[in-house]
Amino acid sequence: MSSSSPLPTRVVLLTGPSGSGKSSLAARSGLPVLRLDDFYKEGDDPTLPLVEGSTDIDWDSPLSWDAEAAVAAIEELCAAGRTEVPVYSIATSSRTGSETLDIARTPLFIAEGIFAADIVARCQELGLLADAICLRGRPSTTFRRRLARDLREGRKSVPFLLRRGWRLMRAERGIVARHTALGAYACSRDEALGRLAASAAGRHRTPTPA
């Protein structure tokens, strides 16, 4: 009698501009989710970048985020099915604790966040990548969705959120282009759901960053 070995666990990296609907799409998929925003640096970290020409911390720069720790968590989830992850408060720009993320023997999970595209190449090198998706839509819609969420959750001060929102709306097409250049496939929500279903069925795609 032959026995089949379990499928290796792989990750779908889900990126896109802030407010593009990554979290809601990930929740709708029914797959386990690793929140990459929990790997932000803390607000007193001296390496945090500033928005050019201002004193605002640039939380949209990959330099505000710990990519190495995020990749290490993905590696451990793929190898062992569980890992310890930080719990991060965006409102206070600080880590408030940690928790265990356990995906058991699930063969596919999502890692979502605005910096997911920055680790496409590394995850592909490690043989962990099932797909990399960038959600895209209308910048004005993203602006309204992002602002409503950030105000509801009290993420930052209102003036900061308005400055950030206006800057991101003007930069949105460039953000999507950057994510695409890093190896993510830009698409709408419905197409993204189809790609997630394909990955869940074992039809893995391993994009090659430009």
Residue pairs with C-beta under 8 A, 6 or more apart in sequence:
6 105
6 107
7 107
7 202
8 78
8 107
9 77
9 78
9 79
9 81
9 103
9 105
9 106
9 107
9 108
9 109
9 128
10 78
10 107
10 108
10 128
10 129
10 130
10 199
10 204
11 34
11 74
11 77
11 78
11 108
11 109
11 110
11 111
11 123
11 128
11 129
11 130
12 31
12 108
12 109
12 110
12 111
12 130
12 131
12 132
12 133
12 195
12 196
12 199
13 110
13 111
13 112
13 116
13 117
13 119
13 120
13 123
13 129
13 131
13 132
13 133
13 184
14 22
14 25
14 26
14 110
14 111
14 112
14 113
14 116
14 133
14 135
14 192
15 22
15 112
15 113
15 114
15 115
15 116
15 117
15 132
15 133
15 134
15 135
15 179
15 184
16 22
16 114
16 133
16 134
16 135
16 136
16 176
16 179
17 114
17 135
17 136
17 139
17 142
17 146
17 168
17 172
17 175
17 176
18 60
18 114
18 142
18 146
18 168
19 142
19 143
19 145
19 146
19 147
19 149
19 168
20 135
20 136
20 137
20 142
20 145
21 135
21 137
21 145
21 189
22 112
22 113
22 114
22 135
23 33
23 35
23 112
25 112
25 135
25 189
25 192
25 193
26 33
26 110
26 112
27 33
28 193
29 110
29 193
29 196
31 106
31 108
31 109
31 110
31 196
31 200
32 101
32 103
32 106
32 109
32 110
33 109
33 110
33 111
33 112
34 73
34 74
34 77
34 85
34 101
34 109
34 110
34 111
34 112
35 85
35 112
35 113
36 65
36 70
36 111
36 112
36 113
36 114
36 115
36 116
37 88
37 90
37 113
37 114
38 85
38 86
38 87
38 88
38 95
39 65
39 66
39 67
39 69
39 70
39 73
39 85
39 86
39 88
39 113
40 59
40 64
40 65
40 66
40 88
40 90
40 93
41 47
41 48
41 64
41 65
41 66
42 93
42 94
42 95
43 57
43 92
43 93
43 94
47 63
48 57
48 58
48 63
48 64
49 57
49 58
49 61
49 63
49 64
50 56
50 57
50 58
51 57
51 58
51 167
54 163
56 160
56 163
56 164
57 64
57 93
58 64
59 164
60 114
60 164
60 168
62 115
62 118
65 113
65 115
65 118
67 115
67 118
67 119
67 122
69 86
70 111
70 113
70 115
70 119
71 119
71 122
71 123
71 126
73 83
73 84
73 85
73 101
74 111
74 119
74 123
74 128
75 126
75 128
76 82
76 83
77 83
77 101
77 103
77 109
78 128
81 102
81 103
81 104
81 105
81 106
82 100
82 101
82 102
82 103
82 104
83 100
83 101
84 98
84 99
84 100
84 101
85 98
85 99
85 100
85 101
86 95
86 97
86 98
87 95
87 96
87 97
87 98
87 99
88 94
88 95
88 96
89 95
89 96
90 153
90 155
90 156
91 153
91 154
91 155
91 156
103 109
107 202
108 130
108 199
108 200
110 196
116 132
116 184
117 132
117 134
117 178
117 179
117 182
117 183
117 184
118 182
120 129
120 132
120 182
120 183
120 184
120 207
120 209
121 182
121 183
121 209
123 129
123 132
124 183
124 206
124 207
124 208
124 209
129 204
129 206
129 207
130 199
130 204
130 205
130 206
131 185
131 195
131 196
131 198
131 199
131 204
131 205
131 206
131 207
132 183
132 184
132 185
132 207
133 184
133 185
133 187
133 192
133 195
133 196
134 176
134 179
134 180
134 184
134 185
134 186
134 187
135 186
135 187
135 188
135 189
135 192
136 176
136 186
136 187
136 188
137 188
137 189
139 169
139 170
139 172
139 173
140 169
142 168
142 169
142 172
143 165
143 166
143 168
143 169
146 165
146 168
147 161
147 162
147 165
149 155
150 156
150 161
150 165
151 158
151 161
155 161
156 164
168 175
176 186
179 186
180 186
180 210
181 209
181 210
182 209
182 210
183 207
183 208
183 209
183 210
184 207
185 195
185 205
185 207
187 195
195 205
198 205
199 205
